[in-house]
Amino acid sequence: MPEGIELPEGHHEPADHPLVLPVSITISIMAVLVAGVTLLGHRAHTEELLRQSQAADKWAQYQAKSVRLHETQGFSDVVNLVAAMDQGKGEALREKYLKEVEHYQSDKEDISKEATDLEAERDFASRKADRFDAGEAFLEIGLVICSITLLTKRKGFWLAGMILGAGGVVLAATGLLLR
């Protein structure tokens, strides 16, 4: 019984080819870069979801203030009708509800501004996440194309993979540089 598989004549060990070491190092570096860019992308998506949730909460608060405002305005109208019966009490109630109406109006404006700001932050995080995702895709494609070099022993695949990987790094870097 044979102890191992015999290889046909002319077959060389993969390590014998001069491209194996530099391509393997390139693949290793690109794998680390993919992991880093993936992490940045996940964090950007998390920030995007957080800002969306916060904006939705602010809009819900805005709606609650709107409902209270309309209720107060309606009650103020009723007070105006009743005020004709008792001038003193009617005037005091009218003042009270006018202040509440002003308060709710001003609160609504503040909340609307906060919600709009949160939506802008969400959109910014989304743009960053898109850059990181595109960078990750280019790095992964470059990594796969570089690995084809190990199978074909053709330098062109290695160069093409490195170019795609460099494009991925540049795209991911633009996500870091966005302000």
N, C-alpha and C positions, 0 to 999 in steps of 0.2 A: 504494500500500500504506500503510495507516494506521500511524502511529508508536507508538500506544499504545491502550489500551482506553479507550473513552469510558464514563464513569459516567452513569447516568440522572440526570435532574434531581432535586434535593432530597436527593441523597446528600451527606453531610458526611464529611470526614476524621475518623477515630477520635479524633484529638487535639482536635477541636473540642468534644467533649462534656466538661462540667465534672467528671464522675466519673472520667475516664480517669486523670488524674494521681494523685489520692489512692488509687484502687484499685490502680494499678500500684505505688505505694510500699508499700501494705499487703501486696500479694502478694510483693514483694521482701523485706520484713521477715519475713513468715511463712516464706518459703523458707529464709532464714538460720536461723530458729528451728528449722525442721524438720531442717536439717543438724546443728545442735547437739544437739538431743534424740536424733536418730538415733545420733550418736557416743556420747552418754552411755548409750544403750540397748545398743549393741554392747559397750561396756566392761563394763557390768553383767553381760551374758550371758557374757563372757569370764571375769569373776571367778567367776561361778556355776559354770562348767565347771571352772575351776581348783580351786575348793574341793571339788567333787564328786570330781575325780581324787585330790586329797590325802586325802579321807576314805576313798575306796576303797583307797588304798595303806595307810592306817592299819588298816583292817579286815582287809586281807590280812596285815599284820604281826601283828594280834591272832590271826588264825587260826594263823599259824606258831607263835606263842607257846603257843597252846592245844595244838597238836600236840606241841610239845616238852614241855609240862607233862604231858600224858598219857603220853608215852614215859618221862619221868622217874619218874612215879608207878608205872608198870608195872615199871620197872627197880628201883625202891625196894622193891616187893613181892617181887621175885625175891631181892634182897639180904636181906630179912627171912627168907626161907626158908633161904638159905645161911648166914646169921649164926648159926644154931643150931649149925652145924658148927665154926665158928671164931669165938668170942665177940669177940676183940680186933679182928680185921679186919672182922667184921660190924658192930660198933658204929661203927667209923670210916666205913665205907661208908654206913651208915644216916644218920649226921650229914651227910655230904656231900650225899646225895640229898635229905634234908629241906630243907637250905639252898637247893638248886636249885629244889625245888618252891615254896618261899616266894618265891624270886626271880621265877620265872615268874608266880606268882599276882599279885605286886605289879606286874610289867611289864604284864600283861594289863589290870589296872585303869587304869593310867596311859594306855595306848594307847587303851582304850575311851573314856576321858574326852576325849582329844585328837580322836578320830574323831567323837564326838558334838558337840564344839565346832565342828569343821570343817563338819559337816552343818548346824548352826545358822547358821553364816556363809553357807553355800551358800543356805539358805532365805531369809536376809535379802537376799542379792544377787538372788535370784529375784524377791522382792517389789519391789525397786527397779527391776529390768528390766521387770517388768510395768507399773509406773507410767510408765516412759519410753516403752514401746511404746504404751500407751493415749494418752499425750500426743502422741506422733508421729502416731498415727492421726487424732486430732481436729484437729491442725494441718494435716495433709494434706487432710482433708475440707474444712476451713475455707478452705484455699488454693484448692481446686477451685471451691468455691461462690463465693468472691470473683471468680475468673476468669470465672464466668458473667455477672457484672455487666458486664464489658467487651463481651459479646455482646448482652445484653438491654438494657443501659442502665437497669436497675432497681436502685434503691438498696437495696431489701429484701434482695437477694442479698449485697450487700456487708456489710450489717449482720449478717445471719445467719452469713456466713463469719467475720466478726470475732468474733462471740460464740463460735462453735465453736473458733476459734483461741485465744481467751482461755482457754477451758476446757482446751485442750490444754496451754497454758503452765502453768496451775494444776496439772494432773495431773503434768506433768513436774517442777514445783517440789516437789510432795509426795515425789517420788522422791529429790530432793536433801535434803529435810528429814527423811527417815526416819532414825531412830537406833536 
